[in-house]
């Protein structure tokens, strides 16, 4: 006779999220077999008896045993009942068995370098959060985007063929709309064949880094710079050459003699927000031509300028040497995941050939919705409203800082969603961030963005905060931090 399993099983294993009861029963018995609690040849009690022992219905148990039989863990016969079929010697550590001591994962060199390049988020809740990277939900054109998605979803269902949209580069309709927009608004020189749609700037950087970089090659970056760019380029094993940034942006005289790529934010240097003057742009282009390097121009803030029209894209000066990177995650919303890169067609052909190894093609529906909002004028209308609100919040923050913390040297932002603030002498970044946190205010320290020595500084994002919260945040800072060197 089969023996009761009460001494062998301690009831059902804890349920997993969304797990059906019969799957839980099957998992309980499967893991007992793999762990050796139920050994090969053991005869299970009858269905009603075993169901009662496990506290489930007979039908639930029958479903679980059918699953286990299909997997080969049990065998049922009319005369001998249901028996365990898998030898205990074949068991492997089951998911719920006591874990062996942690052993290091066999990470690749790429993964190790990628993880080393991350800048950790301090986390925590704050009364006023000035940290960069905040979405601006109250400026998101939800209605226009939803209408565009719905319209494109209806039309996609009626399309006779997806051959013109399901490509490695993205829908031709969207690439045409983007080329027209960039030529008109950014002074770029773009044809649809030079455009590839991506999931955002980080995806563009990763694709380009994998294609162009490896150990033994050099990638130059501004210093300080966007940490995501440094991480993507450095993860390939290439040597990174930091190029110092001063009050006029990247210093061309400090560029290396050779490099494969140069990451650059000429319109609004990240994080200092200064624009690269025309003379320096010409020097950088001349260097790229001489070195045979490609310039990765991150145009992250161009659509969010605060005053007159932004300077034209560097790509317009040298389309054969500049690869333009852009995203709509800031000007629309992060959830759109709509980005692009513009490159010479010979580069585009290589990227189209390598893309199927990763994500095959961009999100088609989002891409078509983007074409819709660009062509309909909805994006232009949204930008006019967003720029006005962002410009006002920028002015409110500058006025509050000037009034309450006059010793802090603020660089007014020509574009983008944050300001760069050099701290007064005697105040370190660590002290500023710590004391601000104690007052309920979160700041972004600038030091993790640089490899070369720089004066202590912090970044204050402002676009996501209404004016009253901006003033409150500065007021809280003024109560715990020195307003000037003399006050420290």
N, C-alpha and C positions, 0 to 999 in steps of 0.2 A: 504494500500500500504506500502511496505517497505520504511523506511526512509533512506536518504543518510547517509553514515557512515563518511562523512568528519569531522563532529564534534566529532565523537567517536574515530576515528583512525587518527593518525598523519603520515600516510604513512607507508611504509614497515619498519620493524626493520632493523638496520644495519646488513649487511651480515656477516656471519661467514666464516672462511677460508674453501674453498672448497665446500661451500653450494650451491646446485642447486637453481634456481630461484623459482621453484614450492615449494621446501622445505622451502624457506624463506617466501613465502606467507602463507604456512600452519602454520609456527611458529608464524608469526605476528597475525593471527587470533586466534590461540590456546592460546597465551599469553593474548590476549585481553579478551578472554572468562575466563581464569583462574583469571585474575585480576578483573573481574567484569565489564569491559568496555562494553562488549557485554553480556547481561544477558539472562537467559533461556527464550526461546520462541520468542526472537527477530527474525524477518524475515529478511534475507539478501536480498539485491537488486538482480536483475537478473544478470546472468553471465556477459553479456556485460557491464552492468552499473558498477558492482562491479570491473570488470577487469579494466575499464577505471579509476575508482576512485583510484585504487592501482597502475596504470601505468604499467600493464602487459597485455599480450595477453589473449584471452578467453581460449585457450587451457591450458595455464599455470594455470589459476584459476581453471579450471575443474579438473586438476590433483591434485591441492592442496585440493580442497573440497572433492575429493574422498578419499584422505588420512585422512582428518579430520572425514569423515563419517565412515571409517573403525575403527577409534579410539573412536568413540562415541561422538564426540564433536558437530556434526551437524546431522540433519535428513532431508532428501529430500523426497518430495512427489509431484506427478504430479499437484495437485490442490493448495497446500499451499506453494509451493516453498521450499526453504532451510531455516531451522530455527535452532537456537542455542539449543542444547539439554542438556548441562551440567549446572546444577543449580549453581549460583554464590556462594552459601554457601559451595560448595565442593571444592572451589578453594584453592590452596596452593600457596605459594610464587613462582611466575614464575621466571625463570632465569634472565629476564631483568627487573623485577620489582625493585623498590627502596629497597636496602638491609636493613635489620634490623640491629641494632647495633651489632657489632661483639661479639659473645659469645665464650668462650673457647671451643675448640674441646674436646670431651670426650676421650682423649688419654688414652691408657693403661699404666700401670707402665713400661712395656717393652719399649714402644715408648718414654716415657718421659726420661728414662735412656739412650736410644740410642741417642736421640737428644742432651742430655747433654754431651755425650762423643765425639761429633764432634769437630774437629779443623777447624775453619772457614778459608776460603781462602781470602787473602787480595785483590786479583784481581788486576786490573790495567794493563796498558801497560808499558813496560820498554825497554830501549835500550838493556840491557843485563839481562836476567832472570836466576838467579842461583837457583831458588826454586826447591825443590825436587819434584819428580813425573812427570817430563817432559818425553814425549816419545822421542825416538831417530829415527826419520823417515828415515834418510839417511842410516841407517844400517839395515833397514827392508828388508828381502829377499822376496820382492814382487813377483818376477818371480817364484821362487820355490814354494811359498805358493799358488799362483794362479794356477799353473800347478797341484799341489796336489789336490786342491779343485775340479778343473775341472775333473781330473781323477777319483776321488772318486764319484763325482756326476754322471758320466757316468756309473760307475760300480754299484752304488746304484740302479739306474733305472733298471738294469738287474738282480738284486739279487732276487732269488726265495722267500726269506723270510728274515724278519728283526729280527727274534727271537734271533739271536746271537749278534745283535748290539743295539737293543732298550731295554736296561735293565737299572735298577737303577744305576748300577756301570759304565756303558759305554761299548762301543764295546770291546769284548775280544781281538780283534786284537791290539787295542791301548794299552790295559793293558799289553799285552805280550811285546809290543815294549818298553813301559815305564819300566817294570820290568827289561828287559835286559839292558836298558840304565842305570838305577840307579845302578844296580849291577856292571856294568863295569866301570862307570864313577864316582860314588859317594861312592863306597865301602859299599853300602847298602845290606840288606838281604831281598829280595822281591820276592814274587811269584805273578802271575796275580790275584790270589784270594785275595790278600791284598791291591789291588789298587782300588780306586774309583775316577772317573773323576768328576771334578767340574768346575764351571765358573771362578775359581781363588782362591787365598788364602783367600780372605774375605769370599767367599761362604763356604769354608772349615771351617773357624773359626766359622761362624755362625751355621753351622750344628753341629759341635762338642760342642759348647757352649750350644745349646738347648738340646742336648742329656745328657750332663754330669752335667750341672750347674743349680742351683736354689737358692732361698734365704736360708741362713743357711750354704751354702757350701763356700769354699775358692778357689780362683784361684790366683796363684802367677804369677807375671810378672817381667821381667827385668825392671829396672828403671835407665835411661830413656828407653822408648820402642816405638814400632810402635803404633800410636794412634788408628788405626783400630782394632788392637787386644784388646787393653784395652776397647774400646767401645763395641765390640762384647761380650766379657766376662762379662763386667759390666752390660750390658743391661739385663742379666738374673736375676739380683738381688743378685748374689753371691757377697761376700766380696772380694775385690781385695787387695792383699798383695804385695806392691812394694819391690823388692829385689835389693839392690844397685849394680851398675856396677862400676868397677874401671878399671885400665889400663890393666887388664887381663880378662875383661868381668865380668859376674855375679859372685858374691861372695857366694859360697855354704854355708859358715858359717852363712849367714843371711837368709837362707831359713826357712820358717815357719815349725812348728812341724807337721802340717797337712795341706793338700791341695788336691783338686781333680785333678787340672790341673796346669801345669807350662808352660807358654809361653816363648820360648827360641830361640835366633838366634845365635847359637854357631859358625857358620862358619864366620860370619861377623856381629857382634853385631849391631843392629839398635838402635840408629843412630851413635854410636861411631866408628863402623867398625872394632873393635878389635876382634881377634879370641880367643875362649875359649881354654886354654891349655889342654892337655890330662889329666893331674892330676885333674884338676877341672871337666872335663867331667866325669871322674870316680866317683868323689864325688857326682855329681848331679845324676848320675844313681843310686848310692847306696842310696841316699836320696829317690828317686822315688820308689825304691823297698821297702824300709822301710816304707814309708808313704802310699804306695798303690796308688800313683799318676801316671797320664800319663803326659809325656813331649810332648808338641806340638813343634816340631822342625821346625821352618820356615827357609827353605833352599833358601831364596829369591835370593841370590846373587851368588850361587855356580857356575853357568854356565858363570858368568861374572867376573872371577878372572883375575888379572892383571899380574901375574907372573907364578911361578911354579904351579903344580897341587894343588887345594885347599885341606884342610884337609878332611878326609873321613866323611861322615855323621854320626852323633851320633846314628842314628837308627841302624847302623850296630853293635853297642856294645850291644844294648838291644832292639831287635825288639818287645819284649813282653811289653815294657814300653814306647817306643817312637813312636809317631805318626808323620810321616814326611809329611810336607806340601810343595808343590812346585807350581810354576806357570811359564808359558812361556810368560806372558804379558810384561816382561822386555827384555828377550832374543830374542823374536820374535817381537811382537807388542801388545799393549793393545787390538786392535780390534780382536785378535784371541780368547780372553776369554777362554783360555785353562789352566786349573789348575788340580791338583790332590792331593790326600792324600793317604798315605800308613799307614795302621794300622793292628793290629792283626785281624785275620779273625773273631773272636767273636765280635769285634767292628764293622767291616765291615757289618756283618749281621744285627746289630742294625741300622746302618746308611741306609742300603738298605731298611729296613722296615719302617723307618720314612721319607725317601726322598719323597715318593709320595704325602705327605701332602704339599710339596712346589713346586718343579719343575719336578717331575716324573723321568726325565732322563737328562743327559747332551746333548748338541748340537751334534747330531750324525755325521753330515757331517764334522764339525770342528775337532771332535775327530778322524775320519778316516783320514783326511788330516794330522793331527799331526803324526799318525802312519806312514803315507807315508813318511813324511820328515825325521822322525827318522830312518826308515829302509833303505831309499835310500841313506843315507849319506849326504843329502842336509843340514840338521841341523848342522852336524859336520863341514861342509865346511863354512857355515854361521858363526858359532862361531869362527872359526880361524880368519876370516876377522874382525869380530866385536871386538874380544878381542884385536887384534893388534891396531885398531883405538882407542878403549877406553883406552888402556894402554898409547898410545901416548898423548891423551888429558889429562889424569891424570898427566903425567909427565910435560906437558906444564903448567898446573894450579899450580902444586907444585913449579915449577921454578919461575913462575910469583909472587906467594905469597912470596917466600923466598926473592926475589929481591926487591919487593915494600913494603911489610908489614912484615918485619923480626920479629917484636914483637908478631905476631900472631902465636899461637902454633897449628900447623896443624898435624893431625893424618893421615899419608898416608893410603889410603884405600887398603886393600889386595884384595878386590872384591867390586862389586857394582858400583853405578853411582854417588856417592857423596863423599865429604870429610867433616870431622868434624873439626871445627876450634874453639879453645878456645880463647876468646878475651883477649887482654892485660888488666891488672888491671886498673880500673878507667873508662872502657868503658862498658856500659850496653848493653844488647841485644836490648832494645827499642831504644836507641840512635843510635846504629849501623844500625839497620834496617831502621829507619827514615831517617838518613842522607844518607844512601846508596840509598834509594828511591828518595831523592831529586837530586841525581846524576844520576838517570836513571837506577839504579841497584836494582834487587830484591833478597833478602836473605830469608832463612827460619830460624826463631829463634828456638833455641833448648828447651827453657823453657816449651812450651806446651807439650813436650814429656815426661816430668819428673814430679814426685810428690814429690821427695825428693830434698833437696837443692843441687845445683851444681853450679860451676863457670859459668859465662855467656859464651855462645857459639852460633855459627851459623853453618848452613849447606850450602854447596855450591855444587849443582849438576853441573856436567861438561860434561857428555857423549853426550848430545844433542847439544853442542856448538862446532863449529870449532875452531881451535887454535887461529886464529886472534880475535875472539869474546871473548875467555877466557882472552887473554892479555888485550883487551880493557876494559873488566869488572873489572879486578884487577886494571888497571890504574885509572879508575873512582873512585874505592874505595879508592885508595891511596891518591887521591886529597881531600877527604872529611873526612877521618878517620885517627886516629893516627896510625903510623907504629910501635910504641913501647910505653911502659909506660912513658918514658921520653918525648916522643913527645906529649903526651896528656896534 
